[in-house]
Amino acid sequence: MALTVGPSGPLAAQGIAHAPAPVRLIFTGDINLGTRTLEEGLPPDSGRTLFAGVDSLFRGDLLIGNFEGVLSDSGESDKCAPKSTRCYAFATPTWLAQRLKEAGFTHLNLANNHANDYGPAARQHTEAALRELGLTAYGPLGQVAITPLIRDGEMTLVGIVGFATYPHSYNLLDIPGSAELVRQVRPLVDVLVVTFHGGTEGAAATRVPKGPEYLAGEPRGNLRRWARTVIDAGADAVVGHGPHVLRGVEFYLGRPIAYSLGNFLTYRGFSLEGPLGLTSILELDLNADGSFHGGRLPPLIQLPGAGPVSDPSGAAVSLLRRVTRLDFPKTGARFGDDGTILPP
């Protein structure tokens, strides 16, 4: 297991003491800035306004998103059969990645079902391009992100581990193996967050079943069991994406589990009808020991051909309340009208 740690350097020699402090982490769901192979697949103005409607919400120590697809400037994908209408491969031009840096992202998850759309070479190019921008790509098998947050000469170590259901990433289908990895990382950090890409997909996927999930016969994880197991192993919070819709939030042993943050900014190639267009960001405040201090899922909406914006109707919060109440009647979070998260 290699550790992706940044910034590097002999911190102790610089007079920086290890003194854990509270942290605010910001998470988003699926991000795809545009796809060069789709008609009108790239945004106007080089995508400079894509995050304009939500930039005021990006106020945290780390900003973490799920990057759907790869950075690719040429070539074709072997993923989909000719004339397939149920298969998707996403190639975002490398120059568009600058928009992620400008928006304030610090970490991008690459443990998902589109990370290998153009093969291993494109996946490795994506990692390298993000690193050149100063961003931390996490999720590839063998890599764990450990980031020192330094304030006033004192340091808090935040660990992030990404899981999916594919060979290029840590495998959430292997529940004992997932727990063992979390146990290995736990002593190395002050705060440990686990993210995952799993579950079935689509407008009807807002509920979290009690057993395994599948998509067209492909196993997508027993998410309740898996999430609770990694918290038993030492995770302070679990954050999910993959179904393309918002899902419920529960607390287990006092730790929050957000089962899906849905689509966030998916410019082309993703349906945004109904619940697929409702979105949010997860603001997560954790104490120095990783325990929950507070959180919020403000109501946002994404319209076709645009980025996410605030939604005065509060539809996302209404959805979160409903599915959380149905799926987790005893352990589910409570929500204020502004999306504030309260324990059960």
N, C-alpha and C positions, 0 to 999 in steps of 0.2 A: 504494500500500500504506500503510494507516494502522497505526500502532503503538499497541496498547493497553498503556500503561505505568502502573504503579502501585507505590507511592504517588508522586504527582507532587510537584514542587517543586524549587527550585534546590539540589540536594544538595551541590554543591561549596561553595556559600555557607554551608551549615550545618556545614562542617568535616568532611564525609564524603568519605573518599578512596576512589578506585577501587582496590581491592586484592583480587583474586579469592581465594576460599577454598573448601575442600571443601563440598559440599552433600548433603543427604539429601532425595530426592524420593519421595513416596508416590503411587502410581497405583492406581486401581480400574477395573474394567470397567463394565458397563452399570448405570445407576441409573434406576429409576422408582419414585417414592415413593407412587404411587397414581394411579388414573384415575377421574375423576368420572363418566364415561359407562358404566362397568362396574358390574354388580350387586355390592354389597359391595366396591367397588373402592377404597375409602379406608380407611386403617388406623385401628384404635381408638386412643384416647388421643392423637389428633392426631399420631400417628406419633412420639411422643417417645421410644419405646424401640427404634426401628428399628435404630439403630447401636450399641445398648448392648453387644452381644456382641463388637464389634470396636474400641470406642473406645480401648482400651489400645494398639492397633496404630497409631493415627494419630499418630505421633510423628516429624515431619519438618519441614523448612523450608517445603515446599509440599505440599498435598494436592490431587490432581488426579483428577477423575472424568469419566466419559462420561455426560452427561445425555440419556436417551432420552425423546423427546417434547417437549412445550412446556408452559409455564405458561399456563393458560387457564381462565377462570372462567365463560364462557358461550359459546354458539354451537355449531355443528355443523361437522364436517369434511366437505370435498368429496373427500377422498382415496379413499374406498372406495365401490364400487358398492353399491346397496341389497341387503341380505341376503347380502353377501359373507361367507364363512367363512375366507378366506385373506388377509384384509387387516386391518391393525391401525393404529389412530390413537390416540395417547395424550395425554390432556389432564390435567395435574396442576394442582390448584387452587394459585393463587399463594401462599396462606398456608402451604402445606406446604414451600415453599422455605426457610423459616426453619430447618427441621431440618438443612439442609445447612450453614448458617452455624454452628449450634450444634455440629455434629459436627467442625467445624474445616476444612471445605473452603475452599480459596483459589481454585481454578480449575475451571471446568466446560467440557468440550468440547461444542460444538454442531455439529460437523461430522459428521453421521450421517444415517441414512435416516429418522429421525422428527422432525428439526428443523423440517420444513415441514408437519407433519401437519394443522395448522389454518391454513395459509397464511402469507404474509409478515408480516401484521400481528401474528399471534400469536408468530411467531419474534422479531420486533422487541420485542414486549412481554416475552418471556422474557429477552432480553438486558438490557433496562432494569430489570426486576425484580431480576435477579441483581446488577447494578451498584448498585442502591439498598441491597442487603445488604452491599455491600463486597466482593463476589466478582467475579472476572475471568472473563467469558465469552469463550472464544476459539473459532475455527473458521469464523465467517462469512467469506465472500470479502472480501478486502481488509484483514483484521485479523490481526495477529500480537501475541502477548502477550510483552512484555519486562518482567520483574519484578526490581527491585533488592532483594537480600537484604542487610540492613544489620546488622552485628554489631560492637560496640565501635568504632563510628565508621568502619568499613570496609565496602565494598560489593562484592558479586558480582552480575553481571547474568545472569539466567537467561532464555533465550528458549524459547517453546513455540509450535510451528506445528501446526495440525490439518488433516488431509486426509480427504476422502471421495470419493464418486463422483457427486456431485450438483452442479447449477449454483450452489447457494447457498454452496458451500465450495470451497477449493482442491482441484483434481481430481487424484487419484492415478492416474487412467487416462492422464494426460499426464505421462509419466515425464521427458522433457526439461524441461518446464515446472516440475515439482516440484523437480528438481535446481537449476534456475536460481533459484527462490525461496529455497531453502536457502543457496545461495551468496551471495545478497543479504543474508540475515539474519546469516550467520556472523560477519562482522566487527563486528557491533553488540553481541555478547554474549560472555560467558565460557564459558557452558554452553548447549548447544543440544539440545533434545529435540524429536523429531518424533513425533506421534501420528497414528493412522489408524483409520478405520472401514471395513473392507473384508472380502472373502472371503465364501464361501457360508455358510449358516446351518444349525443343527440338531444333533441328537445325533450324527449321523454326520460332522460337520465338524471333528473334532479333528486331522485331518492337513492339512499344508500342501503342496499340489501344486506341481509344478515349473513349471507353466504358468499361463495365465489361469484365473480362477475366475468362475463364473456362478451366479445364483440365478434360476430360472424364466426363463432367457434374458437376464437383466439382467447386464451385465458388472460384476464386483466386484474386478477388479484382478489383475495378475500380481505377487503380493506379495513373493515372493523377489527378483525383479529390481528392483522398485521400492524395497524397503527397503535393499538393498545400494547402489543408486544414490544415495539421499539421504545415506547414510553417506559414500560417495565424495565427495559435494558438501560435507560438513562437519558432518553431524549426529553428536552424541555418543552418542545412544541412540534407538531406535525402539520405540514401545509401541503395540500394536494392540488392537482390540476390534471386535465386529460379528458373529462366528460364534455367539455365545451359549454357547460352550464354551471351556475352556482349550486352548491350542495350545502347541507346542514353543518353546524358546528357543535361539537360536544366537548365536555371536559372529562378527562380520565385521570384520576389521582391528582386533580388540581391542575393538570396540564391541558392546554387547548389543542383540539384537532379540527382543522378546517378541511373538509373532505374534497372541496373543489372551489377554486376561484374563477373558473369559467374562462371564456374568451376575454381578453383585455384589449389588445390592439391587433386586429387581424384584418389587414387592408383588403386583400382579395383572396378568393378561394375558400372562404368559410361562410356558412350560412349564419345570418344574424337575425333570423325571424323569431319572434316570441321570446322565450327565455334565453335563447342563444345570444341575444343582444344585450341582456342585462348583465352588468358586471360590477366590480368593485376593486378596491385595493385593501389588503389587510395591513392595518397599522397594529403592530404588536409591541407592547411595552413589557419588558421582562426585568425583574430585579437582578441584582448582582449574582445571586445564586441560581438564576434561570427560572425562578418561579414567576407566575403570571401576576402582572401589576395592572394591566389594562389593555384595551384593544378597541378597534373600530373597523367596520366595513361600510364606508359611506356609499350611498346609492348612486351608481353611475349607469350610463347607457352608451352603447356604441352603435352608431348609425352607419349604413353602408357607405364606403368611400370616405370615411372620416375616422378620427380618433375618438376615444372615450371622452364624455363630458358629464357634468353633474346632472342628475335627474330629479327635478323637484317633485315628481310624483312619488318618489320613494319606492318604486316597484321592486327594486332589488332587495330592499329590507323586508318588504312584505313576503317575497318569495323565501328569503332566509328564515323568517319567523315560521312560516307554514311548514316547510320541509323539516326544519329542526324539531318542531313540536311533534310532527308525525313520526320521525325516525328515532328521536332521542327524548322521549317524554320525561325521563328521570335525570338524564345527564346532559341535556341540551342547554346551550347558551341562551341567555335572554338578550334582546336587542332593544336599544332605545331608537327613537324615530330617526336619529342621525346615524344609525348603525353602530352606536356604542355597544360593545360586547360586555356582558356581565355573566359571571358564573351562575349555574342553576341554583 
